[in-house]
Amino acid sequence: MSPQCPQIQMSMSHRTVPRLIVSITLFAFDKGEEISTHESHGDALVYILDGSASITIGGKAYALEAGQSVVMPAGIPHAVEAAAQFKMLLVVVFSL
């Protein structure tokens, strides 16, 4: 991967939602890197920014490319594997 990270511009609006916590994380993977099967306590949205990945949710694999997204429900095992270099934005919503 390039040693330089592209500039990302974000605009955010804020609305108070009682008893929710939101985590937003930007990931960059090299081909073959992975996050092994695990579960989360929050519902997660993955948006592929660049490249391609295989995301397994509940034992079913999904091939995603830049511009595509998928939801990983809380409590369902999931994993991520880089089919090629790729970047993804992960948004997880946790209920308190």
C-alpha positions as CSV (number, residue, x, y, z in Angstrom):
1,M,0.0,0.0,0.0
2,S,1.1,3.6,-0.5
3,P,2.8,5.1,2.5
4,Q,0.5,8.2,2.0
5,C,-3.0,8.1,3.2
6,P,-5.5,9.9,1.0
7,Q,-7.1,13.1,2.5
8,I,-10.5,12.3,3.7
9,Q,-13.0,15.1,4.2
10,M,-15.9,14.4,6.5
11,S,-19.0,16.3,7.4
12,M,-21.0,15.3,10.3
13,S,-24.4,16.1,11.7
14,H,-25.2,15.3,15.3
15,R,-28.5,14.1,16.6
16,T,-28.7,13.0,20.2
17,V,-29.9,9.4,20.4
18,P,-30.2,8.3,24.0
19,R,-28.3,5.1,25.0
20,L,-26.3,4.6,21.8
21,I,-22.6,4.7,21.2
22,V,-21.2,4.9,17.6
23,S,-17.7,3.8,16.6
24,I,-16.3,4.9,13.2
25,T,-13.0,3.3,12.1
26,L,-11.0,3.5,8.8
27,F,-9.1,0.3,7.9
28,A,-6.5,-0.3,5.2
29,F,-5.5,-3.9,4.3
30,D,-2.9,-5.5,2.0
31,K,-3.9,-8.4,-0.1
32,G,-4.4,-11.5,2.0
33,E,-4.7,-9.7,5.3
34,E,-7.7,-10.6,7.4
35,I,-9.7,-10.2,10.6
36,S,-10.6,-13.7,11.8
37,T,-14.1,-14.7,12.7
38,H,-15.5,-12.9,15.7
39,E,-18.7,-11.4,17.0
40,S,-19.6,-7.9,18.0
41,H,-22.1,-6.5,20.5
42,G,-23.1,-3.8,18.0
43,D,-24.6,-3.7,14.6
44,A,-21.9,-2.8,12.0
45,L,-22.0,-1.2,8.6
46,V,-19.0,-1.8,6.3
47,Y,-18.5,0.5,3.3
48,I,-15.7,-0.4,0.8
49,L,-13.8,2.7,-0.1
50,D,-11.2,1.2,-2.4
51,G,-10.2,-2.3,-3.7
52,S,-12.1,-5.5,-2.9
53,A,-12.8,-7.8,0.0
54,S,-14.5,-11.0,1.0
55,I,-16.7,-10.5,4.1
56,T,-18.2,-13.6,5.7
57,I,-21.3,-13.1,7.8
58,G,-22.9,-16.1,9.5
59,G,-21.0,-18.5,7.3
60,K,-22.0,-16.9,4.0
61,A,-19.2,-15.1,2.0
62,Y,-19.9,-11.8,0.2
63,A,-17.5,-10.4,-2.5
64,L,-17.5,-6.6,-2.2
65,E,-15.9,-3.9,-4.3
66,A,-15.4,-0.1,-3.9
67,G,-18.7,1.6,-3.5
68,Q,-20.5,-1.4,-2.0
69,S,-21.6,-1.9,1.6
70,V,-22.9,-4.7,3.9
71,V,-24.5,-4.8,7.4
72,M,-23.1,-7.2,10.0
73,P,-25.8,-7.7,12.6
74,A,-24.8,-7.8,16.3
75,G,-24.1,-11.3,17.7
76,I,-23.6,-12.9,14.2
77,P,-20.0,-14.3,13.6
78,H,-18.2,-12.4,10.8
79,A,-14.8,-12.1,9.2
80,V,-13.0,-9.9,6.7
81,E,-10.3,-10.9,4.1
82,A,-8.6,-8.7,1.6
83,A,-9.0,-10.1,-1.9
84,A,-6.7,-7.2,-3.0
85,Q,-5.5,-4.1,-1.3
86,F,-8.5,-2.3,0.1
87,K,-9.8,0.3,2.4
88,M,-13.1,0.2,4.4
89,L,-15.0,2.4,6.7
90,L,-16.6,0.5,9.6
91,V,-19.5,2.1,11.6
92,V,-20.6,0.2,14.6
93,V,-23.7,1.2,16.7
94,F,-23.8,-0.2,20.3
95,S,-26.9,0.0,22.5
96,L,-26.3,0.7,26.1
